[in-house]
Structure formats: structure tokens, C-alpha cells
Amino acid sequence: MANGFRTLFIAAIAVAAMVGSANAAILNVSDQLGMTGGYDESTPIGTTISGDPAIYVVGTVEYHNESGTVAFGGMWNHIATYGAGEKAGIGQIPNAANWGFTGAGNTNSGIPIQLDTPTLLVMKIDQTTGTATGWINPDLGQPEPVSFDVQKVSTNYESDIDTVHIRGGIYGSSSVPEQNVIDYTDVALYYGGDSPFVPEPASLALLGLGGTFLLRRKRR
């Protein structure tokens, strides 16, 4: 019996490790506070990611503006992945005070940016289908939502990724000044099977069954 409990204990540790790894940040990016005007804080991943069906960029963004409104025009502010010809960002889109995708064309979520309100942004890139999916303020304590706030398909999303950028700038020939002051915190990148969301209940059940199987096998 003692051996059985020992096996169960070891199996429980293994299950916990497998579940925990699904929430382990692969790359943490330094916070960037008080960002204004044009900026580009680049963080190399340390490898080139290609053919990954689930790359996640996560970060909390907070806007401030003494005018009491979010400035917008031909400019962008985003958290983005870059690589060979690839550019995919989530943040403020040009010519709107809304959240959405930048790069490979701009896609408006229709969700307005709220001043002085920390907002969690999550972008998922599937390099195998060229699909980017975005969520605004999702609950990371739950499985990945089936519904989404913004989505776009582009061949640009199929390209290699090697860098994470926190970036802002002017789009085209716009003369609209950048007046927003923006804080980027808790920015992270997940890939290679890791996810910021908790595993599906079915996955947890399978892990639990695996531990039970190990215990029964040991008893025999």
C-alpha cells in the first residue's frame, strides 16, 4: 500500500507539473511606462518560431491623457510580434480610439479604449493557417474562450517570428500629434504548446486518469 501511495504522489506531482507548464511564460518582457510619441522597445525571443499553431502575446495596457479623451489619428500603439516579413500587433489601431489588430492591415474590434483603466490584451497567432485571434480583457483563469473580440486571416501571420515589440508611431503622412501616455505591464510571449489560459477540463480529466492508471499498474 505504501508503494501505491508513493506512486500516486509521484503521479500527482507529474500531473501538477504538466498543468503548471501550460501557464509558464516563455518570454517575459520588461515593463514600459509613460510611453509617448514614437517608440520601439524590442525584445529578441532568442529563437525563430515557425509553423506554431498557437503563439500568444499577452500584456496589460493602460492609457492616460490629460485632455480626458484618447487621442487618435494616423498613429498606432501596440504589442507586436515581428519576424521575416511578419508584423502582427494588438493595441490601438490607426484612426480610431479602439482596440484591434495592427500590421497586415488594421482590424477594428469596435471596443473603445478607456482612459486610466488597465486592459488585458491577448493575441493568438496560428502560423499554420495564418489566423490571428484577439481578446480584450479575457479571464485567464478560465479555458481559452471559443468566441473572440477580433480576428483576421493573413499570409503575413504565417511568417517566422523572432522578436516581441512594444511600439508606437505615426501611420502614413498623418500630422496628428501623439498625446497619449501609455503604460505596458506584464507583457509575455507563450509558444511551443504553452498558453496563458488554464487547460480545458477534459485535459485535466485525462491527466487525472493517467495518474489513476499508474497507481493501478503499480498495485498489480
DRENVOBA-350715 format. One line per 8 residues: number of its first residue (from 1); their letters; for each residue x negated, y negated, z negated of N, C-alpha, C. Coordinates in steps of 0.02 Angstrom, whole numbers, plus 50000, padded with zeros to 5 digits. Layout:
<sites>
NUM) a) X:Y:Z:X:Y:Z:X:Y:Z ~ ...;
</sites>
This chain:
<sites>
1) mangfrtl) 49959:50061:50000:50000:50000:50000:49957:49937:50000 ~ 49902:49941:49961:49858:49883:49959:49831:49866:50027 ~ 49813:49919:50066:49788:49907:50134:49842:49876:50178 ~ 49905:49896:50166:49960:49869:50205:49969:49795:50193 ~ 49966:49776:50129:49973:49705:50113:49914:49665:50140 ~ 49854:49696:50139:49795:49662:50165:49803:49650:50240 ~ 49829:49701:50275:49840:49694:50347:49891:49640:50362 ~ 49946:49639:50321:49997:49589:50331:49970:49519:50320;
9) fiaaiava) 49927:49513:50268:49897:49449:50252:49853:49425:50310 ~ 49813:49471:50337:49770:49453:50393:49811:49434:50454 ~ 49866:49472:50466:49909:49457:50522:49942:49389:50514 ~ 49961:49373:50452:49993:49308:50439:49945:49251:50454 ~ 49881:49261:50434:49831:49210:50449:49822:49202:50524 ~ 49822:49258:50560:49814:49255:50633:49872:49219:50665 ~ 49934:49234:50640:49993:49201:50667:49989:49126:50653 ~ 49970:49108:50591:49965:49037:50574:49914:49002:50617;
17) amvgsana) 49859:49036:50631:49807:49005:50673:49833:48994:50744 ~ 49871:49043:50770:49897:49037:50838:49947:48981:50842 ~ 49990:48975:50791:50040:48921:50790:50005:48854:50782 ~ 49957:48851:50737:49921:48788:50724:49884:48764:50785 ~ 49857:48809:50825:49818:48788:50883:49861:48751:50933 ~ 49927:48764:50932:49971:48730:50979:49980:48657:50961 ~ 49954:48636:50903:49960:48566:50883:49892:48536:50869 ~ 49839:48566:50896:49771:48541:50885:49751:48495:50942;
25) ailnvsdq) 49735:48433:50925:49715:48386:50976:49650:48406:51008 ~ 49647:48408:51073:49586:48424:51109:49540:48364:51111 ~ 49569:48305:51121:49528:48244:51125:49565:48187:51091 ~ 49534:48159:51039:49562:48101:51005:49527:48038:51031 ~ 49567:47988:51047:49541:47926:51075:49543:47872:51021 ~ 49490:47831:51016:49487:47779:50966:49545:47730:50974 ~ 49571:47707:50917:49624:47656:50918:49599:47592:50951 ~ 49644:47560:50987:49628:47496:51019:49681:47446:50996;
33) lgmtggyd) 49660:47396:50957:49707:47349:50928:49698:47279:50957 ~ 49754:47242:50961:49752:47173:50985:49731:47166:51057 ~ 49752:47213:51099:49731:47211:51170:49772:47158:51208 ~ 49736:47116:51245:49769:47064:51285:49734:47058:51352 ~ 49769:47027:51400:49738:47015:51465:49718:47080:51500 ~ 49662:47077:51536:49637:47137:51569:49589:47175:51524 ~ 49598:47240:51520:49554:47281:51478:49553:47352:51505 ~ 49500:47389:51489:49493:47457:51512:49447:47494:51464;
41) estpigtt) 49477:47529:51416:49439:47569:51368:49440:47641:51393 ~ 49383:47665:51415:49378:47731:51448:49347:47783:51401 ~ 49378:47841:51397:49353:47896:51356:49345:47959:51400 ~ 49283:47980:51415:49273:48041:51454:49298:48102:51416 ~ 49329:48148:51452:49354:48209:51420:49297:48257:51405 ~ 49244:48254:51445:49188:48299:51435:49191:48360:51480 ~ 49245:48363:51520:49253:48416:51569:49300:48391:51623 ~ 49308:48429:51676:49356:48411:51728:49413:48461:51726;
49) isgdpaiy) 49473:48435:51719:49532:48478:51714:49565:48482:51783 ~ 49578:48543:51805:49612:48553:51868:49656:48615:51863 ~ 49712:48615:51898:49757:48672:51900:49791:48687:51834 ~ 49796:48638:51790:49828:48649:51725:49902:48631:51729 ~ 49947:48676:51709:50019:48662:51715:50046:48618:51659 ~ 50005:48603:51608:50032:48564:51552:49977:48524:51518 ~ 49965:48464:51543:49919:48416:51512:49962:48363:51479 ~ 49949:48349:51416:49989:48299:51380:49945:48240:51359;
57) vvgtveyh) 49970:48180:51371:49940:48119:51344:49990:48090:51294 ~ 49967:48078:51233:50010:48056:51179:49981:47993:51147 ~ 50023:47946:51129:49998:47887:51094:50055:47844:51068 ~ 50040:47806:51015:50089:47758:50989:50069:47688:51010 ~ 50117:47651:51038:50104:47585:51065:50150:47534:51031 ~ 50122:47477:51012:50162:47425:50980:50146:47358:51011 ~ 50198:47323:51034:50192:47258:51066:50206:47201:51017 ~ 50169:47147:51024:50181:47086:50986:50179:47027:51036;
65) nesgtvaf) 50220:46977:51023:50219:46917:51065:50252:46860:51026 ~ 50214:46806:51016:50239:46750:50977:50301:46717:51008 ~ 50310:46727:51072:50368:46697:51105:50433:46730:51086 ~ 50428:46791:51059:50489:46828:51039:50516:46872:51094 ~ 50484:46872:51152:50504:46916:51208:50443:46949:51238 ~ 50454:47005:51270:50399:47041:51303:50383:47008:51370 ~ 50321:46987:51379:50301:46958:51443:50297:47012:51496 ~ 50319:46996:51557:50313:47044:51611:50305:47007:51677;
73) ggmwnhia) 50282:47043:51725:50268:47017:51792:50227:47068:51829 ~ 50181:47045:51871:50140:47091:51909:50081:47115:51868 ~ 50094:47151:51814:50041:47175:51770:50063:47241:51739 ~ 50015:47278:51713:50031:47341:51682:49990:47348:51617 ~ 50016:47389:51572:49981:47408:51511:49998:47481:51498 ~ 49947:47524:51497:49964:47595:51493:49909:47638:51462 ~ 49929:47699:51444:49882:47754:51428:49882:47798:51490 ~ 49824:47812:51517:49822:47847:51581:49767:47899:51585;
81) tygageka) 49778:47948:51628:49726:47996:51646:49699:47977:51715 ~ 49634:47982:51723:49602:47966:51786:49559:48026:51808 ~ 49548:48030:51873:49504:48082:51900:49490:48067:51972 ~ 49478:48119:52011:49462:48111:52082:49525:48091:52120 ~ 49535:48026:52129:49592:48003:52166:49657:48006:52128 ~ 49654:48023:52063:49714:48032:52023:49720:47975:51973 ~ 49781:47950:51964:49793:47897:51916:49865:47905:51892 ~ 49874:47924:51829:49941:47933:51802:49943:47901:51733;
89) gigqipna) 49987:47851:51725:49990:47816:51662:50061:47811:51636 ~ 50067:47805:51569:50132:47793:51538:50125:47730:51495 ~ 50172:47684:51504:50169:47620:51468:50215:47570:51500 ~ 50196:47506:51498:50236:47454:51530:50223:47454:51605 ~ 50277:47456:51643:50270:47456:51716:50268:47384:51741 ~ 50239:47371:51799:50238:47303:51827:50309:47276:51840 ~ 50316:47212:51830:50377:47175:51845:50438:47197:51805 ~ 50427:47222:51745:50483:47240:51701:50458:47246:51629;
97) anwgftga) 50502:47232:51582:50486:47240:51511:50511:47308:51487 ~ 50499:47359:51529:50522:47426:51515:50464:47476:51514 ~ 50476:47532:51481:50429:47588:51482:50437:47627:51546 ~ 50384:47659:51569:50388:47702:51627:50320:47727:51648 ~ 50316:47752:51709:50253:47778:51736:50220:47725:51780 ~ 50154:47720:51776:50115:47679:51822:50067:47725:51859 ~ 50042:47701:51915:49998:47744:51955:50039:47790:51998 ~ 50016:47802:52059:50053:47844:52107:50124:47815:52117;
105) gntnsgip) 50129:47749:52116:50194:47717:52119:50219:47706:52048 ~ 50264:47660:52038:50289:47645:51971:50360:47671:51963 ~ 50373:47703:51907:50439:47733:51894:50467:47706:51829 ~ 50524:47674:51833:50555:47640:51776:50600:47688:51738 ~ 50588:47693:51673:50631:47736:51631:50697:47701:51614 ~ 50697:47634:51620:50756:47596:51601:50760:47583:51526 ~ 50710:47607:51488:50708:47598:51416:50667:47535:51401 ~ 50698:47484:51369:50661:47422:51357:50609:47428:51302;
113) iqldtptl) 50556:47389:51308:50504:47384:51257:50531:47340:51201 ~ 50526:47363:51139:50547:47325:51081:50486:47296:51046 ~ 50486:47230:51034:50430:47199:51000:50424:47222:50928 ~ 50361:47225:50904:50346:47242:50834:50377:47309:50813 ~ 50380:47355:50859:50410:47421:50847:50363:47475:50874 ~ 50330:47513:50831:50287:47567:50855:50328:47617:50896 ~ 50304:47632:50955:50341:47678:51000:50295:47734:51022 ~ 50317:47795:51012:50279:47854:51032:50292:47869:51106;
121) lvmkidqt) 50238:47872:51145:50243:47889:51216:50210:47956:51228 ~ 50243:47999:51266:50215:48064:51284:50223:48075:51359 ~ 50168:48090:51393:50168:48105:51464:50140:48175:51474 ~ 50176:48215:51512:50154:48283:51529:50141:48286:51604 ~ 50083:48312:51622:50066:48319:51693:50059:48393:51710 ~ 50094:48414:51761:50087:48482:51788:50048:48477:51853 ~ 49984:48496:51851:49942:48490:51911:49960:48542:51964 ~ 49997:48594:51945:50014:48646:51993:50074:48626:52037;
129) tgtatgwi) 50116:48581:52012:50174:48558:52050:50171:48484:52066 ~ 50123:48448:52038:50118:48376:52049:50175:48338:52015 ~ 50196:48362:51956:50252:48332:51921:50229:48299:51856 ~ 50249:48237:51845:50237:48203:51782:50304:48192:51747 ~ 50306:48210:51683:50367:48203:51643:50352:48161:51582 ~ 50397:48115:51565:50384:48070:51509:50440:48067:51459 ~ 50421:48058:51396:50469:48050:51342:50452:47987:51302 ~ 50503:47950:51282:50495:47891:51240:50522:47907:51171;
137) npdlgqpe) 50478:47906:51121:50496:47921:51052:50525:47992:51043 ~ 50494:48043:51071:50518:48111:51058:50499:48133:50987 ~ 50532:48185:50963:50517:48214:50898:50466:48270:50907 ~ 50403:48257:50887:50351:48308:50895:50359:48365:50846 ~ 50404:48358:50799:50417:48413:50752:50467:48464:50779 ~ 50487:48454:50842:50534:48500:50875:50501:48528:50938 ~ 50530:48583:50966:50504:48608:51030:50510:48555:51085 ~ 50472:48563:51137:50473:48515:51193:50544:48506:51220;
145) pvsfdvqk) 50568:48444:51225:50637:48433:51250:50645:48456:51322 ~ 50705:48482:51336:50721:48501:51404:50735:48439:51446 ~ 50771:48390:51416:50784:48328:51451:50725:48281:51444 ~ 50721:48231:51487:50664:48185:51487:50689:48115:51501 ~ 50646:48065:51488:50663:47995:51499:50640:47969:51567 ~ 50589:48000:51595:50564:47979:51660:50525:48037:51691 ~ 50531:48045:51757:50495:48098:51791:50479:48077:51862 ~ 50421:48101:51886:50400:48085:51955:50359:48142:51983;
153) vstnyesd) 50366:48154:52047:50325:48204:52082:50280:48168:52131 ~ 50216:48184:52129:50167:48152:52174:50108:48198:52184 ~ 50081:48198:52244:50020:48239:52256:49961:48212:52216 ~ 49964:48148:52196:49911:48120:52154:49905:48156:52088 ~ 49961:48182:52063:49960:48216:51998:49927:48285:52002 ~ 49912:48308:52062:49880:48373:52071:49804:48368:52067 ~ 49778:48307:52067:49706:48296:52070:49672:48311:52003 ~ 49606:48316:52005:49566:48329:51945:49573:48270:51896;
161) idtvhirg) 49565:48286:51831:49567:48236:51778:49503:48242:51737 ~ 49470:48186:51724:49409:48189:51684:49403:48133:51632 ~ 49452:48087:51631:49447:48029:51587:49515:48007:51562 ~ 49517:47982:51501:49577:47950:51474:49563:47875:51468 ~ 49609:47834:51492:49601:47761:51490:49657:47728:51451 ~ 49639:47679:51412:49687:47631:51385:49675:47567:51424 ~ 49723:47547:51464:49708:47497:51514:49765:47447:51525 ~ 49746:47386:51542:49794:47335:51561:49764:47290:51614;
169) giygsssv) 49806:47260:51655:49779:47217:51707:49834:47186:51749 ~ 49813:47151:51801:49859:47117:51846:49870:47160:51908 ~ 49933:47163:51929:49952:47203:51986:49961:47159:52047 ~ 49924:47173:52100:49931:47134:52162:49907:47062:52153 ~ 49945:47015:52180:49925:46945:52179:49964:46905:52126 ~ 49990:46939:52076:50031:46905:52026:49992:46851:51990 ~ 50026:46795:51975:49994:46742:51937:50024:46738:51867 ~ 50066:46787:51850:50098:46788:51783:50044:46803:51731;
177) peqnvidy) 50035:46759:51682:49984:46771:51631:50004:46828:51584 ~ 49954:46862:51557:49966:46915:51508:49971:46882:51439 ~ 50029:46887:51409:50040:46855:51344:50052:46906:51288 ~ 50060:46968:51305:50073:47018:51254:50010:47036:51216 ~ 50017:47051:51152:49963:47078:51111:49984:47149:51092 ~ 49942:47198:51109:49964:47268:51106:49915:47310:51064 ~ 49944:47352:51021:49905:47400:50981:49917:47471:51007 ~ 49862:47507:51019:49865:47577:51038:49836:47619:50982;
185) tdvalyyg) 49875:47664:50953:49851:47706:50899:49869:47779:50911 ~ 49829:47823:50880:49842:47896:50882:49847:47922:50953 ~ 49805:47897:50997:49805:47922:51066:49766:47987:51069 ~ 49794:48037:51101:49762:48103:51106:49780:48137:51171 ~ 49738:48184:51191:49748:48223:51251:49751:48297:51232 ~ 49799:48333:51260:49806:48405:51249:49804:48440:51316 ~ 49769:48497:51320:49769:48535:51383:49747:48606:51367 ~ 49745:48649:51419:49723:48717:51410:49768:48758:51365;
193) gdspfvpe) 49833:48744:51365:49880:48783:51325:49900:48749:51261 ~ 49867:48695:51242:49886:48659:51181:49941:48608:51196 ~ 49982:48594:51146:50039:48550:51154:50050:48509:51091 ~ 50074:48447:51098:50090:48408:51038:50156:48430:51006 ~ 50198:48466:51043:50261:48490:51017:50252:48557:50980 ~ 50298:48573:50935:50295:48637:50900:50316:48692:50948 ~ 50295:48755:50935:50314:48809:50980:50389:48822:50978 ~ 50415:48851:51032:50485:48871:51034:50498:48924:50980;
201) paslallg) 50559:48926:50952:50575:48977:50902:50562:49048:50927 ~ 50576:49060:50991:50565:49126:51020:50491:49145:51016 ~ 50446:49097:51026:50375:49110:51023:50354:49128:50952 ~ 50383:49092:50904:50367:49107:50834:50392:49177:50816 ~ 50451:49195:50842:50478:49262:50827:50433:49316:50855 ~ 50406:49305:50915:50361:49354:50945:50298:49362:50904 ~ 50272:49306:50878:50213:49309:50836:50227:49347:50772 ~ 50287:49336:50744:50306:49372:50683:50312:49446:50696;
209) lggtfllr) 50341:49465:50753:50347:49536:50770:50278:49567:50779 ~ 50232:49528:50806:50164:49554:50814:50133:49571:50747 ~ 50144:49528:50697:50117:49542:50630:50149:49603:50600 ~ 50216:49611:50610:50251:49669:50584:50225:49733:50616 ~ 50212:49730:50681:50186:49788:50717:50118:49809:50689 ~ 50076:49761:50675:50010:49776:50648:50015:49810:50580 ~ 50062:49787:50539:50072:49816:50473:50095:49889:50478 ~ 50145:49901:50521:50171:49969:50530:50117:50016:50557;
217) rkrr) 50077:49990:50603:50024:50031:50633:49973:50050:50580 ~ 49958:50004:50534:49910:50018:50482:49937:50071:50434 ~ 50002:50068:50418:50031:50116:50372:50030:50186:50399 ~ 50036:50193:50465:50034:50259:50495:49964:50289:50490;
</sites>
